[in-house]
């Protein structure tokens, strides 16, 4: 197994781009600072005093009363006639944003990793890889997913540190809910949900048992099916807990974005964007989608498409929905920034007074947490994108439609299975280089154990699960903001 030629060159060039060019030309900064996003500036103390009809504050010597200095905070009526000023976000403004370095790194590294993947796929379409050659784009995609998990863990830990508000209880509740949901889904027969987990696990168990026996080890198998599904359920619960607040926030931004526009086309795209996780979920429901398109509707008729064609179209559908979500990002972020004016309008309907510090904090907090909201919007999108890319590469799918006998997954898996862990590779290498021979046999055996069939089942399930979690939480958020908050 070797990383040679074009892949090594692309990796080195992209690493240089990340370190030299991206700090000056950042896609993340362009998303925020291209001139289309406006934020509301908090009023100054002087403006609030003027609007409240107050005098300039007295000097300390004039504010003494019975030997004490009057240090009471300045307050203004809640129904004050205040109009917030807007300002276009600039690069200088981003320096004050919480989590901006994390947002910039995640977005820019995702762009670089996606470019590496596209270049590698184009290269392999022209020159198929040699047997045993590692696809370096898989490593880039795995790094992206690790960064996404780290960011989501950091955001969730921030909510856990809050003592008030119920965020911690909400995360724990949704975590248990998604654990139970995952256990229920994992026992559903594949006649309804087509992941390939059963066949993938069976192939993994048989290959691993054969590999261990060839190494002279007695074993009943690497792992039981119950343990395998339990590990998947725990991972699903963790993902569900991480995606709880991104889904709830998406629902609120969706409602606000709909109220901001009267354009029917934009509203339609916003609805499609909100329902995109549901569309992804339905792509794996066999009676609704795959069976309808890949099986004959009546005796003597041809199906609309083959199963391989459907798998390819499913990958393209997910990518197009991810592109739509990215295109709708600014509308959602602007809807979030407008919360400053919305909160001020709601405050004016209340009676009483509010301190100037509280009023300024209420307005400024919306802008300072913009990158937290942007990360909650982008992280599920990045997870879906690169899990789909891994599904295509490791699962042996293709971007085009090929005859069944030419599918790379089936050729590769059948060849490896025919050779086995101790096939011709180990026999052709002589005893003069035992270390190289043992390493080659071990790598060949591991490649047979972790086959495309296993990756296809696991990655299909994880892609489906991410979409299902995002839709479940956003649907709950829609119900909460539209009905419970209104009540």
N, C-alpha and C positions, 0 to 999 in steps of 0.2 A: 504494500500500500504506500503510495507516494503522492505528494503534492508538488507538481512540477509545472513548468511551462507557463501558460497563460494565467492559470489560477494564482500562482505565486506572484506574478507581475501585477495582476489586478489587486490582490491583497495589499502589496507594498504601496502601490499608487494610492489606493483608498486610505490607507493609514497615514500617508503623507498629506492627503487632502484634509483629513480630519484634524490633523495637528497644525497645518499651515493656512488653509483657506477658509475652513468653516468658521473659525473665530472672527473672521472679517466679513464673510458672506454667509450668514446663518439663515436657514429656512425657518427656524423657530422664531427668530426676531422678525423676519418678513411677515409671518402670520399675524403677529401682534402689532407691528409698526408700519404696515403698508399704507396707513392713512384711512382705513375704513372703520376702525374701531375708535369710539369716543368714550371718555370716562368723565364722571362728574366730580368737580373739585369741591372740597368741603369749604364752607364759608369761614372767613377769618373772624376773630373777636370783634374787630372794628366794624365789620359789616353787620354782625348780629346786634351790636349795641345801637348802631344807627337805625336798623329796622325795628328794634324794640323800643326806640324813643328814649334811650338812656343817655346820660351824660358821660363824659370821659371819666375814668376812674380817678378817685381822689388820691392825692399823695398820702403816703403812710402817716405823715404827721397830722393830716386832716381826718384820717380814718380811725384814729384812736378814740375809744369810748371807755371811760373809767379805767384808763391805763392799759387797755387791751386793743389789739389791732383787729379790725374786721376782715377776716380772711374767708368769708363765705363765698362759694363759687358763684359766678355770674349765671343767672338763669334767664330764660326767655319764654314767652308763651308758646305752647305747642302749635297754635294756629297762626304762627308768624307768617307774614307774607314774604316768603323766601323763594327765590328762583336760583337754582343751581346753574353754574357756568360749566360748559363742556369744553374739553380739550382733546385733541387727537393724541393718541399714545405715541410717544417718541422713544428712542433708544435710551435716553437719559431717564425717562420715567420707569423703565423696566428694572432699573437698579434697586428700586424700593419694593419690588414685588417679592412676596414670599414664594419659595420654591422655583424661582425663575432659572437658576443654574440646572436644577433637575429637569425642568421642562425643556430647556435648550439642549441639554445633552441627549435626552431620550429622543426628541424629534430629529435632531441632526444625525445621531447615530443610526436611527431607523432609516433615514433617507440614504445614508451611505451603505447600509447593509442591503437595502432593497436594490440599489444600483449594482452592487456586487452580484446579487442574485440574478438580476436581469442580464448582465454581461455574461455570467457563467452559463445561463440557459441559452443565450444566443450562440455562445462558443460551442456548447455541446450539440446544438442543432446542426451546426456545420461540421463539427468533428466529434463524433461520439467518443465518450471516454473509454480508456483502456480498462480491461477487467481488473478490478481491485483498486482503481484510482479513487481517491476520496474527493467528494464534492465539497469544496471549501465553503460554499455558500451556506451549507448546513450549520457550520460552526458560527457564522455570522448571525444566522437566525436564532440559534440557541442563545447567543449572547444578548440579542435584543429581548428575548423572552425573560432572561434572567434579570435584565435591567427593569423590565416592566413589573415583574414580581417584587423587586426591591422597592420601586417607587410606590406601588400599591400598599405594600407592607408599611412603608413609612407614613403614608397618609392615614391608613387604618390605625396605626399606633398613635398618631396625633389625636384621633377621635377618642381612643381609649384613655388618654391622659386627661380628658375633660371630665371634671367631677359632676357637672350639671348638664342637663339637656337630654339624657337618655341615649346618647350615641353608642355608649358601650353596650348597653342592654340590647339595642337594636342590632348591632353587629353579631352578638352572641346568638340572639334569637334567629336571625336569618342564617347563621352558620349551621345551627341544628336543623333548621327547616330544609336547607339544601342537602344536608347529610342524609336525612330521611328520604328526600326526593331522589337523590342519587341511588340509594339502595333500591328504591322501587323501580327506577328506570333500568337498573342493571339486571333485574329479574324478568323484565319484559322480553318476550320472545322476539327473535329477529325477523319474524314474519311481519312485524309492524314497524320496528325501528332498525334500520339496516346500517349497522356499524361494522360488522365483521369481527367483533370481539371474541365470539366463541371460536370461530375458525382460527383466528390469529393466536389465541391462547393455546388451542390444541396443537397448532404447528410449533409454537414456542416450547411447549412441554415435551413433545416428541423429539424435537431437535436437541433440546438441552439434555434430555435423558440419554440420547444417542451419543452426544458429545462427552458426557461424563463417563459413560461406559467405555468409550474409546480411550479415555485417559486413565482407565483402570480404577475408577471410583464407583463404589456401589451407592446408588441413590434411588429413591422413589420418585424423584422429580425435583425441580428447583423450588416450586412453590405450588400450593394448592389453589384451586379456582376460587374458593371462598376468601382466602387471604388476598389474592390478586384483586378481587372485586372490593374487598374492604379497603385496601390501599387506594384504589381509584375513588371510592366514596369519600375517604378522608381528604384526598386532594380536591375533589369536587366541592366539599364543604368549605375548604380554605379559599378556593376561587370564588365561591358564592359570597363569602363574607367580605372579600376584597372588593367585589363588584356591587355591594349593597348601596353605598353612597353615590358611586357614579351613576347607577340607575335611577336613584331618587332625584339626583340633581338634573339628569337629562330630562325627566318628566317635567320639572318646573321650567327649565329653559325652553322646552318644546311648547308649552302653553303660552309662555311670554312671547316667544318668537312668532307664534300664530297671531297674537294680538297686535304685533308690530307691523304686519303687512296685510294689504288688501289684494295683493296680486294672486290670482287664482293659481298660476303656474308655481309660484313660490310656495303657496300653501300646500299644493299637491306634493311637491318635492319634500316638504317638511313632514307630511304624513307618511310618505314612503320611507323617509329616513327613520322615522320613529318605529315603523313596522318592519324595518329591514331585519332585525333579529328574528322576528316571527317567520319571515320568509325563509331565512336560513334554517330555522328549526324544521319547517315543513319539507325542506329538500331531502331530509333523511327519513321521512315518514313514507314507507313504501306504498300503502294503499292509496295515498293521495297523489303522490308524484311519480315515483319511479315505476311502479307497476302499471300505472296508466299510460306511461310513455314507452315502456320497453316490452310490454306484453301485447300480443294480438288482441284487439278489441272483440273480434269474432272469428270463428273458424274460417281458415282460408285467407285471412288478411295478414299483411305484414305490419309489424310494430312501427311506431313512429321513428324510433332510434334504437341503437344497441345499448347495452348496459355500459360499455366503455365510453360511448358518446355522451351518455347521461352523466357519468362521472366527470368528464371534462367540462361539460356545460355547468355542472354544479360548482366546480372550482371558479370558472369565469363569473358566475353569478355572484359568488361571495366577493370576488375582487371588485366587481362593478358597484356593489352595495357599499364596500369600504371606500371607494372613490367618492360616491355620493355623500357619505357621512363626512368625509374630509371637506368636500365642497360646501357643506352646510355649517361648517364649524364656526365661521365668523358671525353668522346670523344668531347662533346660539350664544356665543360669547357677548355679543352686543345686547342680547336680551338679558343676560346676567348683569351687565354693567348698568342697565336701566333700572335695576333693583334699587339703586340709590335714590332716584327720583320717585320710584314707586313707594318705598318706605317713608319718604318725606311726605308724600300725599296722604298716606294712611295716618301718619302722625298728626297731620293738621286736623283730622276729624276727631281727635281726642281733646279732652279738656285738661287744664292744668299747665304746669310749666316743666321745662327740661333744662338741664345745665348745658352750657355751650360746649363743654368737653364731651358730653354724651352725644350731643347732636353732631359734632364734628366727627366723632368716632364712628357713628352710625353711617355717615356718608363715606368716610375714607376707607372703612373696612372692606367695602365692596370692591374697590379697585385693588387694594393691597393683596387680596386673596384671588386675584384673577388667574394666576398661574396654577393655583390649586384646582380651580374649576377646569382650566384647560387640560391639566393632567388627567382629571377624572373623565374628561371627554375623549382624550387621545389614547389613554392606556388600553381600554377595551378594544379600540380600533386597531392598535398595533398588535395586540394579542391575537385577534382574529386574522389579521393579515398574515403574520408570520407563522401561525399555526397552520394556516391553509397552504402556505408555501412549503412548509415541512411535510405536510400531507402529500403534496404533489411529488416531492423529491424522494422522501423516504418510503412513501406508500407505492411508488412505482406508477403513478398516473402520468398522463401526458397532457400537454397544452393543445395538441391537435387530435384529429380522429385517425386512428390507424387500424388496420385489420387486427383481429385478435391474436394471430400468431406472431405479430411483430411488436406486441407490447413489451417494453423494456422490463417491466416488473416480472412478467411471467417467464421471460427468457432467463433473466438473472436468477430468479429463485429456483427454476428447474435445473439450471446448470449447477448451481451450488448444491442443491439437494442430491443431484446425481454424483457429484464428486464426493460429498460428505466431508467430515472433518479430517479424515485420513485418506483423501483421494489421491489423484495422480501427483498433486503438488508435493505432498510429503514424500511420496515414493521416488520422485525424480531427483530430489535433492539428496546428495550423498552424505555419508557420515563425516566427510571432511569439514563441513560447516554445520555442526549440530545446532548451534544457537540460532542461526538464520532459519534452519529447517523447522525447529520447534516453534519459533515466532510465527512463521508463515502458516504452519498448521493451526496454531492457536487462533490467529486472526481469521483464517478461513473458516474455522469452526464457529467462532463468534458471529461471523457474518451469516452463517447458516442458522444459528440460534435466533439472532435478532433479524428476522427476515422481513421483507416488505409487507408480508401478510400481517405480521404483528404490528408494525408501525401503522399500517393502514387502519387497522381496527382501533388502536389506542388514539391516534391523532384524529380520526373521524369523530370518535366519541368526545374528545376534548374540544374540538371545534364546535360541535353541536352543543356541548354543555356551556361554553362561554356565551354563545348566542342565547341559549335558554335562560341562563342566569340574568343576563342583561335585560332581556325582555320581561322576565318576571319582576325584577326590581323596578324597572321603569313603569310597568303597568300598575304596580302597587303605588308608586309615586304619583302617577296620574290620578288614581282614585283618591289618594290622600289630599293632594293639592286642589283637586277640582270639587270634591264633595265634602270631605271631613273638614278641611280648612274653611270652606264656604259656610259650613254649618256653624 
